[in-house]
């Protein structure tokens, strides 16, 4: 997947707001994505690819349904500030783990869930105590996504 530089910058703004649990900034950054349906589609596709890459790395491959369910509960609980439904989180994670596009990714709650999940995964999978912050980890994930085609 070739990552569009402009879309990447917009995605990073949404993810930064989500990592910092800043709902006003998160809503504004999401609004900026929604100005163009093409930009929003590219942003969601990139973020779903990030979700898949991080999930596969964290679970050393395809996560089991039990792991997906546990992760869904954890993300829903940890990210209550974003008011994403547990059902949307579950739908996104289940779809990402099977390689299917999530049906909720074109609903407002589903779009929010895609980004909130990515922010949560990046923040929890990075190693800030070793100097790898979520944005550095995202650099590695994006490089792998582009290299994979």
C-alpha positions in Angstrom: 0.0 0.0 0.0 1.4 3.4 -1.0 0.7 5.8 1.8 -0.4 9.3 0.7 1.7 11.9 2.7 -1.3 14.3 3.2 -3.6 11.5 4.4 -0.8 10.2 6.7 -0.5 13.7 8.3 -4.3 13.8 8.9 -4.3 10.3 10.3 -1.4 11.1 12.7 -3.4 14.2 13.9 -6.4 12.0 14.7 -4.2 9.3 16.4 -2.3 11.9 18.5 -5.6 13.3 19.8 -6.8 9.8 20.6 -3.6 8.8 22.3 -3.9 11.9 24.5 -7.6 11.3 25.0 -8.4 14.8 23.8 -12.0 14.5 22.6 -12.2 18.1 21.2 -9.0 17.7 19.2 -10.1 14.2 18.2 -13.4 15.4 16.9 -11.8 18.3 15.0 -9.2 16.0 13.4 -11.9 13.6 12.4 -13.9 16.5 10.9 -10.8 17.4 8.8 -10.8 13.9 7.4 -14.4 14.1 6.5 -13.9 17.0 4.1 -13.3 14.6 1.3 -14.8 11.1 1.0 -11.7 10.0 -0.9 -9.4 11.2 1.9 -11.6 9.6 4.6 -11.6 6.3 2.7 -7.8 6.4 2.4 -7.4 7.3 6.1 -9.6 4.5 7.2 -7.9 2.0 4.9 -4.5 3.1 6.3 -5.6 2.9 9.9 -7.2 -0.5 9.4 -3.8 -1.7 7.9 -2.1 -0.2 11.0 -4.5 -2.1 13.3 -3.9 -5.3 11.5 -0.1 -5.0 11.5 0.0 -4.2 15.2 -2.4 -6.9 16.1 -0.5 -9.5 14.1 2.8 -8.4 15.7 1.5 -8.3 19.2 -0.1 -11.8 18.9 2.7 -13.3 16.8 0.3 -13.9 13.9 -3.4 -14.1 13.6 -5.1 -13.5 16.9 -7.6 -16.1 18.2 -11.2 -15.1 18.6 -10.7 -15.3 22.3 -7.8 -12.8 22.0 -9.9 -10.6 19.8 -12.7 -10.6 22.4 -10.4 -9.9 25.2 -8.8 -7.0 23.3 -12.2 -5.6 22.4 -13.2 -5.6 26.1 -9.9 -3.9 27.1 -10.1 -1.2 24.4 -13.7 -0.5 25.1 -13.0 -0.1 28.8 -9.7 1.9 28.4 -11.1 4.3 25.8 -14.4 5.2 27.4 -13.6 8.9 26.8 -14.2 8.3 23.1 -17.7 6.9 23.5 -17.2 4.2 20.9 -19.5 1.3 21.4 -18.1 -2.1 22.5 -20.0 -3.5 19.5 -18.1 -1.2 17.1 -14.8 -2.1 18.6 -15.6 -5.8 18.5 -16.7 -5.5 14.8 -13.6 -3.7 13.7 -11.2 -6.0 15.6 -13.0 -9.2 14.4 -12.9 -7.9 10.8 -9.3 -6.8 10.9 -8.2 -10.2 12.4 -9.9 -12.0 9.5 -8.8 -9.6 6.8 -12.4 -8.6 6.0 -13.5 -4.9 5.8 -15.5 -4.1 8.8 -19.1 -3.2 8.1 -19.1 -0.4 10.7 -16.2 1.4 9.1 -18.6 3.6 7.1 -20.6 4.7 10.2 -19.6 7.6 12.4 -19.1 5.3 15.4 -17.3 2.8 13.3 -14.9 5.4 11.9 -14.2 6.7 15.4 -13.6 3.1 16.6 -11.0 2.4 13.8 -8.9 5.3 15.0 -9.4 4.8 18.7 -8.3 1.2 18.4 -5.2 2.1 16.4 -4.2 4.7 19.0 -4.8 2.2 21.8 -2.8 -0.5 20.1 0.1 1.8 19.2 0.3 3.3 22.7 0.2 -0.1 24.4 2.5 -1.9 22.0 5.2 0.7 21.9 8.0 0.8 24.5 8.4 4.3 25.8 10.8 3.1 28.5 13.1 2.0 25.7 12.7 5.2 23.7 10.1 3.9 21.3 7.1 6.1 21.5 3.9 5.3 19.7 4.7 7.7 16.8 8.1 5.9 16.3 6.4 2.6 16.3 3.9 3.9 13.8 6.8 4.9 11.5 8.0 1.2 11.6 4.5 -0.1 11.0 3.9 2.3 8.1 7.3 1.3 6.5 6.3 -2.4 6.8 2.8 -1.6 5.2 4.5 0.2 2.3 7.1 -2.5 1.8 4.4 -5.2 1.7 2.8 -3.4 -1.2 
